[in-house]
């Protein structure tokens, strides 16, 4: 399965082992590491903090 990963994601890691998870070859349920544990997502927080939040007022 070919998924697009958000550009501000730095890396994906297994929540149990801390090993980096390859995001190019998903042959398991999305969100789980090869060992079956949840994936932790690391974002580029500095870049996200600089983004223009726009003028939206919510729902």
C-alpha positions as CSV (number, residue, x, y, z in Angstrom):
1,X,0.0,0.0,0.0
2,X,1.4,3.4,-1.0
3,X,0.5,6.0,1.7
4,X,1.3,9.7,1.7
5,X,3.0,10.6,5.0
6,X,2.4,14.2,6.3
7,X,5.5,16.3,5.4
8,X,6.0,17.4,9.0
9,X,6.4,13.9,10.3
10,X,10.1,13.3,11.2
11,X,9.9,9.6,11.9
12,X,7.7,6.7,13.0
13,X,8.8,4.4,15.8
14,X,7.6,1.3,17.5
15,X,6.2,2.3,20.9
16,X,7.6,-0.9,22.5
17,X,11.1,-1.1,21.1
18,X,11.8,2.4,19.9
19,X,12.9,1.0,16.5
20,X,12.2,3.2,13.5
21,X,9.3,1.9,11.3
22,X,9.6,2.0,7.6
23,X,6.6,4.0,6.2
24,X,7.0,2.8,2.6
25,X,5.9,-0.8,2.9
26,X,2.6,-1.2,4.8
27,X,1.7,-4.9,4.9
28,X,0.1,-4.8,8.4
29,X,-2.7,-2.8,9.9
30,X,-2.0,0.9,9.6
31,X,-0.8,2.2,13.0
32,X,1.0,-0.9,14.1
33,X,4.6,-1.8,14.0
34,X,5.8,-5.1,12.5
35,X,5.7,-6.6,16.0
36,X,2.0,-5.5,16.3
37,X,2.6,-2.6,18.8
38,X,1.3,1.0,18.3
39,X,3.4,3.4,16.3
40,X,4.6,6.6,17.9
41,X,4.7,9.6,15.5
42,X,7.4,12.3,15.9
43,X,6.5,15.7,14.3
44,X,8.8,18.6,13.4
45,X,7.4,20.8,16.1
46,X,9.5,23.8,15.2
47,X,8.2,23.9,11.7
48,X,4.6,23.4,12.8
49,X,4.9,26.2,15.4
50,X,5.9,28.6,12.5
51,X,2.9,27.7,10.3
52,X,0.3,30.4,9.6
53,X,-2.8,29.2,11.5
54,X,-5.1,31.3,9.3
55,X,-8.1,33.1,10.4
56,X,-10.5,30.3,11.0
57,X,-12.9,30.4,13.9
58,X,-13.4,26.7,14.3
59,X,-16.7,24.8,13.8
